[in-house]
């Protein structure tokens, strides 16, 4: 995106979306680990 000349708010928005997706995936993984330990 930087190479394409996108402005900072667009880049920040995409980074925020990626972080949210990773947080969601991590939550699923942790939940699965907790359920299988019990």
N, C-alpha and C positions, 0 to 999 in steps of 0.2 A: 504494500500500500504506500509506503514511503517512496519507493522508486517510481510509483505512478503519480506522485505529487499530491496525494490526498492531504486534506487539512487535518490538523491535530484532533479536533472533536470526533471525526470519523474514525481515526485510528484508536482513540481512547474507547470509543463505543465498541469497536470490535474486540479490543483486548478485554474489556469488561464482560462481553458475551462469552469469550473463551474461558475466562476465569470462572464464570458462573457454571458453564458446562462441566469444567473440570471438578468444581466443588460438588456438583450433583453426582458425577461419576464416583468420586471419592466417598461420598455419603453412602451410595449403594454398596460399594465394596466393603466399607467398614460395617455396615448393617449386616451384610452377608457373613462376614467373619464373626461378628458377635453372635448371630443366630446359630452358627455351626459349632461354636465353643460351648454353648449351654447344654 
